[in-house]
């Protein structure tokens, strides 16, 4: 619980919460702008990639505030198996590339 945290931990938690609020606001503004110009489109899901997707509870906060299902991308979503010659020790390091591949 936040009340039991030491002052340094509380400061970090406050900073992280402020950051998350700003990022979510920017995502909301970007989506609103896009959807205003494309009224035939709708948003069914948000897929998170990269290191920000690994921040604990960010995905649930984004889902709650934007009222849209959110999931963190898995390389299993875009690849059926390991590619020859590619060794992945940290699968999240390829999340951005995988997310871009999904859009093409």
Buried (B, 14 or more C-beta within 10 A) or exposed (E): EEEEEEEEEEEEEEEBEEEBEEBBEEBBEEBEEEEEEEEEEEEEEBBBBEEBBEBEEBBEBBBEBBEBEBEBBEBEBBBEEEEEEEEEEEEBEBBBEBBEEEEE
